[in-house]
Amino acid sequence: MGARMYPEIEPYDHGMLDVGDGHHVYWEVCGNPDGKPAVVLHGGPGSGCNTNMRRYFDPEAYRVVLFDQRGCGRSTPHAGAPVVDLSANTTDHLIADMELLRTELDIDRWLVFAASWGSVLGLTYAVRHPERVSAMVHAGVGIGLREEIDLLSRGLGAMFPEAFARFTSVVADPDGDLPTEYLELLLDPDPAVHLKAADEWCAWENAMLPLTPANARFDPPEYRLAFARMVCHYWSHSCWLPDGYVLSNASRLAGIPGVIVQGELDLGNLVGSPWRLAHAWPDAELVMIRDTAHGGSADMSAARVAATDRFR
């Protein structure tokens, strides 16, 4: 595949945005100050942005906005603190944060670039604010279905039986709702309890990523705790979305061009999310990448760059 990622660049502006509820969201802008605006939505929930995400865009053509969603990355308060309040961290809060940041940066419309959980957030944002979205590029797509949550928290257990047995061994009710079971442990004030739960949740996350090396991002204990808390917080509440919300409202995406880049070996495909989205979204193109799982590949990165090049 032809297109390669662009060289590393540094932000030309950054800051902390007071979004209310005691939260401050880290943001940065890189590329061309007069370029086409784009916003990057990271996965997780709770993974935060990284420097590699800047490299999917032609820096001469794009004004690229990255931000760490509430509770993670450089945003404060951090969900990896020993005791944390997650009550003001929901999908509605994150969409409001996006609109506040867009207004703060004086942007009328922007391209939404997202992956995994970021796709759930980006698609929901586009359904609610289609007039603010110029185009979209999604990868490793999630669409906020309860089927997706059930698949990743329990349905893949038969595929990875040893890892799943370890994953369920720490909860009180292995047959219960596992994100809810884990969230109770992750919010326990005792570090011995919440750190152990974070370790086991992240070990299960790694087990579900075939063709992908163990993720070094999970090395810092504070990161593991924040990530596990945020995922379980959102999943235990079905991402605060009615089931099928994006698909049932996909007609609102009409007129927004987009590309869905999906690995053929992404286990999320087992519930058909990328095909269902491509069928429901009138102006989307689905690009399938061989020999690629949810963790991505060089060919997937190249396809994402080709998509942003198309829309620049």
C-alpha positions in Angstrom: 0.0 0.0 0.0 1.5 3.3 -1.1 0.9 6.0 1.5 3.2 6.2 4.4 2.8 8.0 7.7 4.1 11.6 7.8 7.3 12.5 9.8 7.0 13.3 13.5 6.0 16.9 14.3 5.5 19.0 17.4 2.4 21.0 18.4 2.5 24.7 17.7 -0.1 25.4 20.4 -1.5 23.5 23.5 -3.4 24.2 26.7 -5.7 23.0 29.3 -9.4 23.6 28.7 -11.7 24.1 31.7 -14.7 22.0 30.8 -16.5 22.2 34.1 -17.3 19.7 36.8 -13.7 20.2 38.1 -12.2 18.7 34.9 -9.5 20.2 32.7 -8.9 18.7 29.3 -5.5 18.7 27.6 -5.4 19.8 24.0 -2.8 20.5 21.3 -2.7 21.7 17.7 -0.1 20.8 15.1 0.4 21.1 11.4 -0.7 24.2 9.4 -2.5 26.9 11.3 -4.4 27.8 8.1 -5.0 24.1 7.1 -8.1 22.0 7.1 -9.2 21.4 10.7 -9.3 17.8 11.9 -9.9 16.3 15.4 -8.4 13.1 16.6 -10.4 10.9 19.0 -8.4 8.3 20.8 -9.6 4.9 21.9 -10.1 3.1 25.2 -12.1 4.8 26.6 -9.1 6.1 28.6 -6.1 5.5 26.5 -5.2 9.1 25.8 -3.5 10.5 22.7 0.1 9.8 21.6 2.6 11.5 19.3 2.1 8.9 16.6 -1.5 10.1 16.0 -0.1 13.3 14.6 1.5 11.5 11.7 -1.7 10.5 9.9 -2.0 14.0 8.4 -0.2 16.0 5.8 1.2 18.8 8.1 1.1 21.2 5.2 -2.6 20.6 4.6 -4.1 20.0 8.0 -4.6 21.8 11.3 -4.7 18.8 13.6 -6.4 19.0 17.0 -5.7 16.2 19.5 -7.0 16.1 23.1 -7.1 13.7 26.0 -10.6 12.8 27.0 -11.7 13.4 30.6 -9.8 11.3 33.1 -6.9 10.2 31.0 -3.6 11.3 29.4 -2.7 14.7 30.6 -6.2 15.8 31.5 -7.1 16.3 35.1 -8.2 14.8 37.5 -6.7 11.6 36.3 -8.7 8.4 36.6 -5.6 6.6 37.9 -5.6 8.4 41.2 -6.1 6.2 44.2 -9.7 7.5 44.7 -11.7 8.9 41.8 -15.1 10.3 41.1 -16.3 9.3 37.6 -19.8 10.7 37.8 -19.1 13.6 35.4 -17.5 11.4 32.8 -20.0 10.2 30.3 -20.5 10.2 26.5 -22.6 13.3 26.8 -19.8 15.1 28.7 -17.2 14.2 26.1 -19.4 15.4 23.2 -19.9 18.7 25.1 -16.1 18.9 25.6 -15.6 18.5 21.9 -18.0 21.3 21.1 -16.4 23.6 23.7 -13.0 22.9 22.3 -14.1 23.5 18.7 -15.6 26.8 19.8 -12.5 27.7 21.8 -10.3 27.1 18.7 -12.7 29.0 16.4 -13.3 26.0 14.2 -16.5 25.8 12.1 -16.2 22.2 10.8 -13.6 19.5 11.2 -12.7 16.1 10.0 -13.3 13.5 12.6 -10.4 10.9 12.8 -11.0 8.1 15.2 -10.5 4.4 16.1 -12.1 1.8 18.4 -13.9 3.6 21.2 -13.0 6.9 19.5 -15.3 5.8 16.6 -18.2 5.3 19.0 -17.6 8.8 20.3 -17.0 10.3 16.8 -20.1 8.7 15.2 -22.3 9.8 18.1 -20.9 13.3 17.8 -21.6 13.3 14.0 -25.1 12.1 14.5 -25.8 14.9 17.0 -23.7 17.6 15.2 -23.6 16.7 11.5 -23.2 20.3 10.5 -19.8 20.4 12.3 -18.3 17.4 10.5 -16.6 17.8 7.1 -15.6 14.1 6.7 -14.7 11.1 8.9 -12.0 8.4 8.9 -12.6 5.5 11.3 -10.5 2.4 12.0 -11.0 -0.7 14.1 -14.5 0.6 14.3 -16.9 0.4 17.2 -20.5 1.6 17.0 -21.7 1.4 20.6 -23.6 -1.9 20.4 -24.2 -3.9 23.5 -23.2 -6.9 21.4 -19.7 -5.4 21.1 -19.4 -5.0 24.8 -20.6 -8.5 25.5 -18.3 -10.0 22.9 -15.2 -8.3 24.3 -16.0 -8.9 28.0 -17.3 -12.5 27.7 -18.0 -13.8 24.2 -14.4 -14.3 23.3 -13.8 -16.4 26.4 -14.0 -19.7 24.5 -11.4 -18.5 22.0 -8.9 -17.7 24.8 -10.0 -20.1 27.6 -6.9 -19.9 29.8 -6.8 -16.1 29.8 -10.6 -15.9 30.3 -10.4 -18.3 33.3 -7.8 -16.0 34.9 -9.9 -12.9 34.0 -13.0 -14.2 35.7 -11.2 -15.7 38.7 -11.0 -12.4 40.6 -14.7 -11.3 40.5 -17.4 -12.3 43.0 -19.8 -13.5 40.3 -18.0 -14.9 37.2 -21.4 -15.3 35.6 -22.5 -11.7 36.2 -21.9 -8.6 34.1 -18.1 -8.5 34.1 -17.5 -4.8 33.4 -19.8 -4.0 36.4 -18.1 -6.7 38.6 -14.7 -5.3 37.7 -15.7 -1.6 38.2 -16.6 -2.4 41.8 -13.1 -3.8 42.4 -11.4 -1.0 40.4 -13.1 1.7 42.5 -12.3 0.0 45.8 -10.1 2.4 47.8 -7.7 -0.4 48.8 -4.7 -0.3 46.4 -4.2 -4.0 46.7 -7.7 -4.5 45.4 -7.9 -1.9 42.6 -4.4 -2.5 41.3 -4.9 -6.2 41.1 -8.2 -5.7 39.2 -6.5 -3.3 36.8 -3.7 -5.8 36.1 -6.2 -8.6 35.3 -8.4 -6.4 33.1 -5.4 -5.2 31.1 -4.0 -8.8 30.8 -7.4 -9.7 29.2 -7.2 -6.8 26.9 -3.8 -8.0 25.6 -5.1 -11.6 25.3 -7.7 -10.4 22.8 -5.2 -8.8 20.4 -3.9 -11.6 18.1 -0.9 -10.6 15.8 -0.2 -7.7 18.2 2.7 -7.7 20.7 1.9 -7.1 24.3 1.1 -3.4 24.6 3.8 -1.4 26.4 1.3 1.3 27.2 0.0 -0.9 29.9 3.4 -0.8 31.8 2.7 2.1 34.1 0.4 1.1 37.0 -1.4 4.4 36.9 -2.2 4.0 33.2 -3.5 0.5 33.7 -5.8 1.6 36.5 -7.1 4.6 34.6 -7.7 2.6 31.5 -9.4 -0.3 33.2 -11.6 2.1 35.2 -12.7 4.1 32.2 -13.5 1.1 30.0 -15.5 -0.6 32.8 -17.2 2.7 33.7 -18.4 3.1 30.1 -19.2 -0.5 29.3 -21.1 -1.1 32.5 -23.4 1.8 31.4 -23.6 0.7 27.7 -21.7 3.8 26.9 -24.7 5.9 27.9 -26.3 5.2 24.5 -29.5 3.4 23.6 -28.5 0.1 21.9 -28.2 0.6 18.2 -28.2 4.4 18.6 -25.6 5.1 15.8 -27.2 2.7 13.3 -30.7 3.9 13.9 -29.6 7.5 13.4 -27.2 6.9 10.6 -29.4 8.8 8.1 -28.1 12.0 9.8 -24.6 11.1 8.4 -25.9 11.6 4.8 -23.7 14.1 3.0 -20.6 13.4 5.3 -18.0 11.5 3.2 -16.1 8.9 5.1 -13.7 5.9 5.1 -13.9 2.9 7.4 -10.6 1.1 7.6 -10.9 -2.4 9.1 -8.6 -5.3 9.7 -9.9 -8.6 8.4 -8.8 -10.3 11.6 -10.2 -7.8 14.0 -12.3 -9.9 16.4 -14.9 -7.1 16.7 -15.9 -8.2 13.2 -17.7 -11.1 14.7 -20.7 -8.9 15.4 -20.5 -7.3 12.0 -20.0 -3.7 13.1 -18.0 -2.4 10.1 -20.4 -3.9 7.5 -23.5 -2.7 9.4 -22.1 0.8 9.6 -21.1 0.9 6.0 -24.5 -0.2 4.9 -26.3 2.3 7.1 -24.0 5.3 6.4 -24.8 6.5 2.9 -21.5 8.1 2.0 -19.0 5.7 3.6 -16.4 3.4 1.9 -15.3 0.3 3.7 -11.6 -0.7 3.2 -10.6 -4.1 4.5 -7.0 -4.8 5.3 -5.6 -8.3 5.1 -3.6 -10.0 7.9 -4.5 -7.2 10.3 -6.2 -7.4 13.8 -7.5 -4.7 16.1 -4.0 -3.7 17.0 -3.4 -2.4 13.5 -0.6 -2.9 10.9 1.6 -0.9 8.6 -1.0 -1.5 5.8 -3.8 -0.2 8.0 -1.8 2.9 8.9 -1.1 3.5 5.2 -4.8 3.2 4.4 -5.7 5.7 7.1 -3.1 8.2 5.7 -4.5 7.6 2.2 -8.0 8.5 3.5 -6.8 11.8 5.1 -4.9 12.6 1.9 -8.1 12.1 0.0 -9.9 14.7 2.1 -7.2 17.3 2.5 
